[in-house]
């Protein structure tokens, strides 16, 4: 399987979203309050949405704010927990 640098993938996500195109993404969930996670989320058609300031959502600079274009559901994920982008494994 092809690999892509995580930060290169994020830049490509920004470009695709700006062009009103979608991308596929997989990431692991994590809930800091419950110290639980591990579930894998796979979205076939996602797009980035506007970022929220750190003053509104703690550590938002380290998260991606996305929307599942198939369901319209707004989600966010920690950037470091992204495992795949458009069929390519991510690495740091």
Secondary structure, DSSP 8 states (H G I E B T S, - for coil): --EEEHHHHHHHHHHHHHTT--EEEEEEEEETTTTEEEEEEEEEEEEE-----TTTSTTGGGEEEEEETTT--EEEEEGGGEEEETTEEEE-
